[in-house]
Amino acid sequence: MKRFLIAVLAMAVIGVVAENGLGQRNPREMAKISVGSKTISVEYGRPSLKGRSVAELLEQLKPGDFWRLGADKSTTFSTTADLQFGDVTVPNGQYSLWAGRQADNSWKLVFNKQHGQWGTQHDASQDLASVPLEETKASNSAEMVTISLTKEGAAWGIAIQWGDMKLRASFKVK
């Protein structure tokens, strides 16, 4: 009986550690921006290049594949405002974020209604919307994945950088 109780206690401790993200291998970060009384944030894992190039890491992605925009637990995008990405509206709420590789090697930013899952578990049936991402070469290299939210004139933007690759999309707050 004593061994059984010890085993149950050990499993409970392991569950708490896993639930709290302590078992994750990469640091977590949050990008956050306020627009009046509204808030937009992105919470994500930050893998490192560790001497590799982003090109060699992402060459494994084939057209139609998705990158979780970070590491470990899925990247969570939260907004208390409706957002307008071109002609696509993303309603206020919480979503997981993904970058989808297209047949022409371009990228799209995908908002998925499921969030909080392990980052490799993309369920396309839960995709709410997708918007094109502009890819540019960054002037500096980022060792770790970095996601930022910015204001540029009348538009706001989300940027994802890893190594010298930078992906970007603009949006307006409704």
MARSE-466328 format. One line per field, with one value per atom (N, C-alpha, C): atom name; x, y, z; residue number from 1. Coordinates in Angstrom, 3 decimals. Layout:
# residues N
at = (CA:...);
X = (X:...);
Y = (Y:...);
Z = (Z:...);
i = (NUM:...);
# end
This chain:
# residues 174
at = (N:CA:C:N:CA:C:N:CA:C:N:CA:C:N:CA:C:N:CA:C:N:CA:C:N:CA:C:N:CA:C:N:CA:C:N:CA:C:N:CA:C:N:CA:C:N:CA:C:N:CA:C:N:CA:C:N:CA:C:N:CA:C:N:CA:C:N:CA:C:N:CA:C:N:CA:C:N:CA:C:N:CA:C:N:CA:C:N:CA:C:N:CA:C:N:CA:C:N:CA:C:N:CA:C:N:CA:C:N:CA:C:N:CA:C:N:CA:C:N:CA:C:N:CA:C:N:CA:C:N:CA:C:N:CA:C:N:CA:C:N:CA:C:N:CA:C:N:CA:C:N:CA:C:N:CA:C:N:CA:C:N:CA:C:N:CA:C:N:CA:C:N:CA:C:N:CA:C:N:CA:C:N:CA:C:N:CA:C:N:CA:C:N:CA:C:N:CA:C:N:CA:C:N:CA:C:N:CA:C:N:CA:C:N:CA:C:N:CA:C:N:CA:C:N:CA:C:N:CA:C:N:CA:C:N:CA:C:N:CA:C:N:CA:C:N:CA:C:N:CA:C:N:CA:C:N:CA:C:N:CA:C:N:CA:C:N:CA:C:N:CA:C:N:CA:C:N:CA:C:N:CA:C:N:CA:C:N:CA:C:N:CA:C:N:CA:C:N:CA:C:N:CA:C:N:CA:C:N:CA:C:N:CA:C:N:CA:C:N:CA:C:N:CA:C:N:CA:C:N:CA:C:N:CA:C:N:CA:C:N:CA:C:N:CA:C:N:CA:C:N:CA:C:N:CA:C:N:CA:C:N:CA:C:N:CA:C:N:CA:C:N:CA:C:N:CA:C:N:CA:C:N:CA:C:N:CA:C:N:CA:C:N:CA:C:N:CA:C:N:CA:C:N:CA:C:N:CA:C:N:CA:C:N:CA:C:N:CA:C:N:CA:C:N:CA:C:N:CA:C:N:CA:C:N:CA:C:N:CA:C:N:CA:C:N:CA:C:N:CA:C:N:CA:C:N:CA:C:N:CA:C:N:CA:C:N:CA:C:N:CA:C:N:CA:C:N:CA:C:N:CA:C:N:CA:C:N:CA:C:N:CA:C:N:CA:C:N:CA:C:N:CA:C:N:CA:C:N:CA:C:N:CA:C:N:CA:C:N:CA:C:N:CA:C:N:CA:C:N:CA:C:N:CA:C:N:CA:C:N:CA:C:N:CA:C:N:CA:C:N:CA:C:N:CA:C:N:CA:C:N:CA:C:N:CA:C:N:CA:C:N:CA:C:N:CA:C:N:CA:C:N:CA:C:N:CA:C:N:CA:C:N:CA:C:N:CA:C:N:CA:C:N:CA:C:N:CA:C);
X = (0.820:0.000:0.868:1.942:2.844:3.479:3.884:4.480:3.471:2.244:1.193:0.998:0.948:0.773:1.954:3.160:4.351:4.283:3.863:3.749:2.703:1.566:0.518:1.005:1.702:2.251:3.279:4.145:5.157:4.493:3.439:2.736:2.072:1.550:0.923:1.958:3.138:4.204:4.636:4.800:5.176:4.106:2.839:1.749:1.776:2.048:2.122:3.296:4.431:5.605:5.293:4.690:4.366:3.330:2.317:1.256:1.784:2.744:3.285:4.387:4.687:5.672:7.103:7.297:8.658:9.435:8.733:9.391:9.773:9.415:9.747:11.240:11.803:13.246:13.674:12.757:13.097:12.422:13.081:12.454:11.195:10.247:9.022:9.155:8.501:8.547:7.152:6.885:5.617:5.880:5.288:5.265:3.872:3.800:2.506:2.458:1.292:1.109:-0.310:-0.448:-1.761:-2.203:-3.489:-4.115:-5.307:-5.094:-6.137:-6.378:-7.614:-7.941:-7.836:-7.452:-7.344:-5.908:-5.751:-4.431:-4.281:-3.103:-2.748:-1.451:-1.383:-0.162:0.095:1.369:1.802:2.721:2.395:3.212:3.771:5.115:5.740:7.018:7.426:8.710:9.801:11.039:12.145:13.275:13.179:14.296:15.494:16.689:17.939:18.459:19.208:19.825:20.944:21.695:22.785:23.735:24.190:25.155:24.563:23.263:22.606:22.087:21.751:21.128:19.615:18.873:17.419:16.987:17.728:17.401:17.446:18.492:18.573:17.501:17.108:16.053:14.693:14.429:13.117:13.009:14.148:14.078:13.317:13.148:12.377:10.883:10.444:9.037:8.727:7.804:7.358:6.122:5.776:4.542:3.362:2.571:1.436:1.761:3.053:3.450:3.321:3.275:3.132:4.271:4.709:5.706:4.979:5.248:4.527:4.979:5.864:6.349:6.941:7.715:8.351:8.728:8.590:8.960:8.041:8.025:7.290:5.787:5.139:3.706:3.414:2.232:1.893:1.994:2.251:2.307:0.883:0.622:-0.732:-0.826:-1.757:-2.050:-3.351:-3.323:-4.518:-4.797:-6.075:-6.464:-7.815:-7.933:-9.212:-9.912:-9.341:-9.932:-10.067:-11.036:-11.094:-9.982:-9.286:-8.160:-8.455:-7.978:-8.170:-6.819:-6.574:-5.375:-5.810:-5.607:-6.102:-7.606:-8.129:-9.576:-10.017:-9.115:-9.412:-9.583:-10.704:-10.944:-10.664:-9.878:-9.626:-10.356:-11.433:-12.189:-11.392:-11.771:-11.085:-11.203:-10.143:-10.117:-8.691:-8.573:-7.266:-7.143:-5.952:-5.683:-4.270:-4.020:-2.626:-2.218:-0.930:-0.391:0.514:0.432:1.237:1.691:2.813:3.245:3.136:2.384:2.204:3.071:3.798:4.658:3.807:3.873:3.079:3.883:3.210:3.859:4.935:4.752:5.741:6.803:6.877:7.805:7.502:6.341:5.922:5.305:4.954:4.420:3.057:2.241:0.999:0.933:0.339:0.134:-1.251:-1.323:-2.574:-3.009:-4.266:-4.888:-5.772:-5.472:-6.178:-6.958:-8.224:-9.093:-8.644:-7.859:-7.352:-6.050:-5.896:-4.649:-4.315:-3.034:-2.576:-2.079:-2.263:-1.812:-0.301:0.282:1.698:1.875:2.961:3.155:3.199:3.316:3.338:1.959:0.964:-0.372:-1.298:-1.047:-1.874:-3.064:-4.260:-5.498:-6.078:-5.870:-6.290:-7.795:-8.578:-10.032:-10.395:-9.465:-9.693:-9.155:-8.608:-8.085:-9.224:-9.054:-10.043:-9.768:-8.508:-8.151:-6.664:-6.286:-4.863:-4.632:-3.443:-3.063:-1.651:-1.336:0.008:1.054:2.213:3.366:4.387:4.939:6.001:7.327:8.151:9.463:10.538:11.389:12.536:13.759:14.906:16.156:16.437:16.593:16.849:18.274:18.461:19.786:20.700:20.110:20.885:20.329:21.104:20.674:20.160:19.051:18.485:18.765:19.554:19.874:18.617:17.711:16.472:15.288:14.230:13.007:12.550:12.232:11.767:10.506:9.430:8.179:7.941:7.622:7.367:6.070:5.444:4.258:4.651:4.361:4.834:3.738:3.952:3.073:3.890:3.366:4.039:3.028:3.048:2.062:0.676:-0.281:-1.653:-1.853:-0.854:-0.982:-0.140:-0.539:0.187:0.805:1.764:2.388:2.817:2.922:3.511:4.703:5.828:7.040:7.617:8.062:8.708:10.092:11.120:12.486:13.197:13.960:14.849:16.010:17.219:18.383:18.227:18.437:18.272:16.928:16.034:14.700:13.733:12.988:11.973:10.664:9.611:8.271:7.413:6.572:5.828:4.442:3.472:2.124:1.639:0.886:0.316:-1.162:-1.657:-3.080:-3.548:-4.860:-5.510:-6.389:-6.526:-7.387:-8.754:-9.793:-11.162:-11.810);
Y = (-1.194:0.000:1.263:1.210:2.362:2.651:1.588:1.767:2.346:1.888:2.394:3.896:4.341:5.756:6.583:6.061:6.758:6.897:5.837:5.882:6.908:6.949:7.914:9.334:9.554:10.875:11.300:10.388:10.687:11.077:10.366:10.690:12.061:12.393:13.705:14.818:14.623:15.627:15.794:14.707:14.775:15.517:15.274:15.970:17.464:17.858:19.281:19.930:19.256:19.790:19.967:18.977:19.068:20.158:20.248:21.237:22.662:22.871:24.207:24.572:23.696:24.022:23.869:23.340:23.209:22.165:21.287:20.272:20.772:22.007:22.555:22.863:22.693:22.849:24.249:25.079:26.402:27.484:28.637:29.716:30.210:30.738:31.327:32.846:33.509:34.971:35.464:36.726:37.335:38.694:38.892:40.207:40.762:42.041:42.617:44.074:44.499:45.882:46.305:47.557:48.100:49.091:49.043:49.956:50.554:51.704:52.260:51.306:50.868:49.928:48.470:48.241:46.882:46.390:45.076:44.469:43.341:43.264:42.185:41.583:40.259:39.623:38.306:37.918:36.634:35.997:34.792:34.051:32.837:32.668:31.660:31.114:29.937:29.341:29.867:29.922:30.528:29.534:28.716:27.837:28.629:28.051:28.675:27.956:28.679:28.079:27.111:27.418:26.562:26.147:27.161:26.907:26.451:26.231:25.810:27.048:26.878:27.983:27.763:28.869:28.755:28.052:28.265:27.614:26.089:25.564:24.097:23.556:24.335:23.883:23.882:24.905:25.029:24.305:23.823:23.108:21.792:21.333:20.116:20.342:21.617:21.926:21.900:21.086:20.979:21.858:22.216:22.969:22.256:23.030:22.466:22.144:22.160:21.913:23.194:23.027:24.157:24.202:25.414:25.660:26.314:25.875:26.349:27.718:28.376:29.709:29.764:28.800:28.764:27.343:27.000:25.662:25.225:23.927:23.308:23.564:24.115:24.399:25.353:25.245:26.099:27.578:28.376:29.827:30.338:31.163:31.660:33.145:33.485:34.856:35.246:36.346:36.827:38.259:38.564:39.930:40.241:41.433:41.886:42.803:42.942:43.749:42.882:43.216:42.594:43.217:42.393:42.859:42.631:43.539:43.452:43.285:42.104:41.805:41.829:42.951:43.065:42.909:41.894:41.677:40.576:40.136:39.066:39.667:39.343:39.797:38.660:38.963:38.020:38.583:37.910:38.413:38.323:39.166:39.091:37.681:37.235:35.885:35.380:34.075:33.418:32.373:32.309:31.401:30.859:29.702:29.306:29.867:30.222:30.797:29.784:29.734:28.831:29.569:29.191:29.668:28.491:28.679:27.620:27.877:26.857:26.945:26.686:27.575:27.465:26.793:26.367:25.675:26.539:27.869:28.760:29.212:28.522:28.805:30.104:30.709:31.857:31.320:32.228:31.852:32.491:31.834:32.439:32.266:33.247:33.213:32.641:31.569:30.859:31.045:31.461:31.595:30.374:29.587:28.337:28.483:28.058:28.226:27.395:26.368:25.542:26.166:26.270:26.822:26.098:26.145:25.487:24.065:23.515:22.158:22.139:20.954:20.829:21.357:22.043:22.808:22.063:20.756:20.042:19.507:19.761:19.194:20.201:20.458:21.393:20.659:21.116:20.543:21.543:21.296:22.236:22.484:21.547:21.757:22.874:23.278:24.355:25.713:25.755:27.016:28.013:29.205:30.268:31.111:31.512:32.417:32.305:32.738:32.829:34.102:34.659:35.897:35.732:36.397:36.285:36.907:36.294:36.835:37.282:38.454:38.960:38.478:37.846:37.386:38.339:38.765:39.609:39.064:39.568:39.200:40.268:39.857:40.795:41.330:42.547:43.159:42.574:42.019:41.359:39.954:39.088:37.716:37.537:36.812:36.510:35.049:34.791:33.426:32.663:33.361:32.728:33.307:32.498:33.008:34.232:35.304:36.537:36.995:37.172:37.678:39.051:40.014:41.367:41.913:42.788:43.523:44.988:45.655:47.027:47.916:49.220:50.209:50.944:50.997:51.669:52.550:53.847:54.763:54.428:54.251:53.924:52.422:51.634:50.181:49.612:48.449:47.680:46.506:45.853:44.727:43.642:42.443:41.320:40.864:40.645:40.195:38.999:38.023:36.823:36.774:36.709:36.637:35.449:34.772:33.701:33.690:33.772:33.903:35.181:35.104:36.297:36.332:35.389:35.357:36.181:37.051:37.847:37.698:37.328:37.206:38.288:38.948:40.091:40.188:40.653:40.956:42.215:43.043:44.265:44.050:44.799:44.717:46.065:46.238:47.409:46.935:47.770:47.461:48.047:47.214:47.675:48.286);
Z = (0.000:0.000:0.000:0.775:0.868:-0.491:-1.216:-2.547:-3.522:-3.424:-4.287:-4.059:-2.817:-2.498:-2.986:-2.851:-3.337:-4.861:-5.549:-7.013:-7.445:-6.771:-7.099:-6.855:-5.733:-5.422:-6.467:-6.884:-7.898:-9.222:-9.601:-10.844:-10.745:-9.584:-9.394:-9.527:-8.952:-9.042:-10.491:-11.217:-12.627:-13.424:-13.126:-13.806:-13.552:-12.323:-11.983:-12.714:-12.741:-13.435:-14.919:-15.539:-16.958:-17.215:-16.376:-16.544:-16.418:-15.555:-15.333:-16.310:-17.247:-18.263:-17.796:-16.603:-16.104:-16.878:-17.583:-18.380:-19.766:-20.078:-21.381:-21.438:-22.607:-22.752:-23.163:-23.591:-24.095:-23.256:-23.105:-22.339:-23.045:-22.276:-22.811:-22.766:-23.691:-23.773:-24.126:-23.819:-24.207:-24.848:-26.029:-26.674:-26.408:-26.041:-25.666:-26.102:-26.560:-26.965:-26.582:-26.176:-25.819:-26.876:-27.192:-28.134:-27.393:-26.769:-25.908:-24.750:-24.596:-23.517:-23.970:-25.213:-25.775:-25.674:-25.561:-25.443:-26.454:-27.055:-27.978:-27.455:-27.361:-26.866:-27.586:-27.567:-28.119:-27.089:-26.640:-25.675:-26.420:-26.389:-27.245:-26.631:-27.098:-26.731:-27.641:-27.127:-27.883:-28.122:-29.167:-29.475:-29.982:-29.838:-30.298:-31.531:-32.336:-33.519:-33.138:-32.096:-31.610:-32.735:-33.504:-34.560:-35.881:-35.922:-37.164:-37.897:-39.146:-39.884:-39.883:-39.926:-39.965:-41.253:-42.327:-43.604:-43.468:-42.807:-42.674:-41.742:-40.740:-39.835:-40.512:-41.319:-41.942:-43.280:-43.824:-45.104:-44.959:-43.744:-43.502:-43.737:-43.712:-43.942:-45.428:-45.781:-47.171:-47.357:-48.598:-48.817:-48.152:-47.426:-46.686:-45.243:-44.872:-43.487:-42.671:-41.363:-40.457:-39.455:-39.148:-38.113:-36.944:-35.746:-34.565:-34.064:-34.780:-34.420:-33.031:-32.691:-31.382:-31.056:-29.779:-29.333:-28.204:-27.997:-26.894:-27.026:-26.006:-26.045:-27.202:-27.780:-28.930:-28.586:-29.609:-29.479:-29.346:-28.315:-28.060:-28.383:-29.264:-29.652:-28.961:-28.209:-27.499:-27.906:-28.146:-28.463:-27.834:-27.262:-26.732:-27.727:-28.919:-29.994:-31.236:-32.089:-33.406:-34.237:-35.028:-35.835:-37.312:-38.148:-39.583:-40.274:-40.847:-41.633:-43.094:-43.774:-45.150:-45.155:-45.879:-45.902:-44.942:-44.067:-43.103:-41.705:-41.054:-39.689:-38.724:-37.697:-36.605:-35.383:-34.931:-33.788:-32.490:-31.515:-30.226:-29.671:-29.008:-28.449:-28.330:-28.102:-27.999:-29.084:-29.678:-30.795:-30.676:-31.292:-31.487:-32.842:-32.946:-34.185:-34.862:-36.172:-36.981:-38.231:-38.769:-40.084:-41.035:-42.098:-43.089:-44.295:-44.722:-45.909:-47.137:-48.120:-49.345:-50.455:-51.508:-52.626:-53.277:-53.281:-53.894:-52.881:-51.728:-50.629:-49.888:-50.157:-49.357:-48.052:-47.163:-45.857:-45.624:-44.809:-44.340:-42.825:-42.156:-40.718:-40.477:-39.681:-39.452:-37.998:-37.819:-36.509:-36.310:-35.283:-35.017:-33.713:-33.719:-32.548:-31.349:-31.571:-30.477:-29.972:-28.669:-28.119:-26.822:-26.466:-25.251:-25.460:-26.649:-26.945:-27.168:-27.182:-27.518:-28.931:-29.168:-30.384:-31.696:-31.697:-32.978:-33.344:-32.522:-32.738:-33.407:-34.691:-35.460:-36.042:-35.715:-36.236:-37.232:-38.519:-39.565:-39.556:-39.042:-38.989:-38.015:-37.146:-36.179:-36.674:-37.905:-38.439:-38.631:-38.085:-38.216:-39.447:-39.610:-40.700:-40.987:-42.171:-42.500:-43.304:-43.121:-43.814:-44.359:-45.469:-46.034:-45.111:-45.075:-44.366:-45.399:-45.189:-46.060:-45.481:-46.302:-45.838:-46.327:-45.397:-45.738:-45.020:-45.424:-44.768:-43.711:-42.470:-41.377:-41.455:-40.992:-41.012:-39.930:-38.904:-37.851:-37.660:-37.039:-36.838:-35.407:-35.274:-33.958:-33.633:-32.601:-32.172:-31.772:-31.080:-30.619:-31.390:-31.561:-32.181:-31.387:-32.108:-31.484:-32.197:-31.434:-31.986:-31.378:-32.229:-31.726:-32.310:-31.544:-31.964:-32.019:-33.135:-33.326:-33.887:-33.801:-34.436:-35.479:-36.676:-37.785:-38.501:-38.180:-38.753:-38.234:-39.159:-38.769:-38.609:-38.985:-38.921:-37.788:-37.360:-36.360:-37.090:-36.467:-37.137:-36.180:-36.716:-36.004:-36.832:-36.174:-36.863:-36.129:-36.887:-36.359:-36.968:-36.128:-36.645:-36.022:-36.865:-36.419:-37.392:-36.864:-37.730:-38.522:-39.844:-40.673:-41.396:-41.066:-41.670:-40.832:-41.505:-40.826:-41.583:-40.864:-41.426:-40.790:-41.601:-41.084:-41.705:-40.883:-41.363:-40.649:-41.355:-40.782:-40.488:-39.501:-39.174:-38.642:-38.647:-38.060:-36.923:-35.916:-34.783:-35.075:-34.995:-35.305:-34.075);
i = (1:1:1:2:2:2:3:3:3:4:4:4:5:5:5:6:6:6:7:7:7:8:8:8:9:9:9:10:10:10:11:11:11:12:12:12:13:13:13:14:14:14:15:15:15:16:16:16:17:17:17:18:18:18:19:19:19:20:20:20:21:21:21:22:22:22:23:23:23:24:24:24:25:25:25:26:26:26:27:27:27:28:28:28:29:29:29:30:30:30:31:31:31:32:32:32:33:33:33:34:34:34:35:35:35:36:36:36:37:37:37:38:38:38:39:39:39:40:40:40:41:41:41:42:42:42:43:43:43:44:44:44:45:45:45:46:46:46:47:47:47:48:48:48:49:49:49:50:50:50:51:51:51:52:52:52:53:53:53:54:54:54:55:55:55:56:56:56:57:57:57:58:58:58:59:59:59:60:60:60:61:61:61:62:62:62:63:63:63:64:64:64:65:65:65:66:66:66:67:67:67:68:68:68:69:69:69:70:70:70:71:71:71:72:72:72:73:73:73:74:74:74:75:75:75:76:76:76:77:77:77:78:78:78:79:79:79:80:80:80:81:81:81:82:82:82:83:83:83:84:84:84:85:85:85:86:86:86:87:87:87:88:88:88:89:89:89:90:90:90:91:91:91:92:92:92:93:93:93:94:94:94:95:95:95:96:96:96:97:97:97:98:98:98:99:99:99:100:100:100:101:101:101:102:102:102:103:103:103:104:104:104:105:105:105:106:106:106:107:107:107:108:108:108:109:109:109:110:110:110:111:111:111:112:112:112:113:113:113:114:114:114:115:115:115:116:116:116:117:117:117:118:118:118:119:119:119:120:120:120:121:121:121:122:122:122:123:123:123:124:124:124:125:125:125:126:126:126:127:127:127:128:128:128:129:129:129:130:130:130:131:131:131:132:132:132:133:133:133:134:134:134:135:135:135:136:136:136:137:137:137:138:138:138:139:139:139:140:140:140:141:141:141:142:142:142:143:143:143:144:144:144:145:145:145:146:146:146:147:147:147:148:148:148:149:149:149:150:150:150:151:151:151:152:152:152:153:153:153:154:154:154:155:155:155:156:156:156:157:157:157:158:158:158:159:159:159:160:160:160:161:161:161:162:162:162:163:163:163:164:164:164:165:165:165:166:166:166:167:167:167:168:168:168:169:169:169:170:170:170:171:171:171:172:172:172:173:173:173:174:174:174);
# end
